[in-house]
């Protein structure tokens, strides 16, 4: 997240898997303990608190576009229309046998899809997470991510009840098969999927 300040500086924060921004009325009670606050911003009658945010830095606006964190980012999945040609071009530079579940988290291929929405997008498209990226319906997956994430943003609320994310062992809402999960990839992120709805056989039948 980048917050541009009137001073010409930009506040960059990265939540990773632990951080969250909360906004409260000035003087309001916080929902997390004070010792977890890494940064507090006051603006009029509102207070924004960054809890457990692992990455916080100030940079100049003139350096924003060349910052290593965003210099090589792929197309933003929430900026429509998403440049699918560019996403495919970037994906083609990755190993063809790279599992599509890992490709969707590569921010230099497509920017903005996190762990929740890669799982939900693959479920929406009935895609086996271990499908080699060169064989996966990449356009469909990106379009699904855009649709699901845009709906969540428009709702201005917590994500709607998930189909697979965070539901290890619970019955699939389509077929009642228990949802599976596995920690995988270089970033050790937990993957969620339905082994029936998202099997390679179901995708081709």
Secondary structure, 3 states (H helix, E strand, C coil): CEEECCCCEEEEEECCCCCEEEEEECCCCCCCCHHHEEEEEEECCEEEEEECCCEEEEEEHHHHHHCCCCCCCCEECCCCCCCHHHHHHHHCCCCCCCEHHHHCCCCCCEECCCHHHHHHHHHHCCCCCCCEHHHCCHHHHHHHHHHHHHHHHHHCCCCCCCCCCCCCCCECCCCCCEEEEEEECCCCEEEEEECCCCCHHHHHC
